[in-house]
């Protein structure tokens, strides 16, 4: 886990189910880093996102998940292979740790709580889509 003197830049997580690799090994524990502007902007140019905007979170997660179990690399193929519960878990974790909070104490509390096992529906949003990476066109603000 990486720390900056002012805030945490990486967060360890445990997937609810885990990723099963081709050899049958289960990978549940990993690390996600804070996203940069490029992590959210550059994937919008990817032809896979332009053809199917729902592919955006796959690419974003592949960029920010820096470790998953003993896998040598985390790429879009790995993210595509996650169980739906694990994919949802990572999306919610991404949203929590990358929220634009001014209060670093509150953000640190959110990050700490992200490590606690949660029910699958714990952070469902009601109403409008609150995801920072909801599908949008390149020119949309």
Steps between C-alpha positions, in 0.01 A plus 500: 500500500645836395473811714568862422576714806154661461282211381486138394560443126431125488245282676507125557175312441351152518254392232178334620548198270842529333643458152554142382795476263540237225685269741219513756682725749280748685622862528303709753740758644624796304594866494334796329669838456337840483394592147652783302316719253664299221352179643153638433567701181728280289268194494233718335715490184518120502305347207345241735344782706391691190321187373363407843507771773430232764861382445639817666512363857685189377783713363504739796520215751775330298699824531456550877504143637875457541498154659265204525628197686804340341410611146796659320282774347142625513361587157157527337490123450526448877235765578268345236540164674389621844175373645230769494511539881875565487468744209231689692717497814793656312278765340365603841850505649619717209215744557571522875876554483485744208214716633586869495495549877668802657508344846799264501382349829170405341678357194735298723199366688337397170818321391528317833137392482555367147713222649214370714293220340168644387165373382465491120241781497659723765578797276227491237410849384138606474395724215755665273818314401770623737788314334789724393548279196148463373500461124533839333624626169842661469351850460253475791587703808 
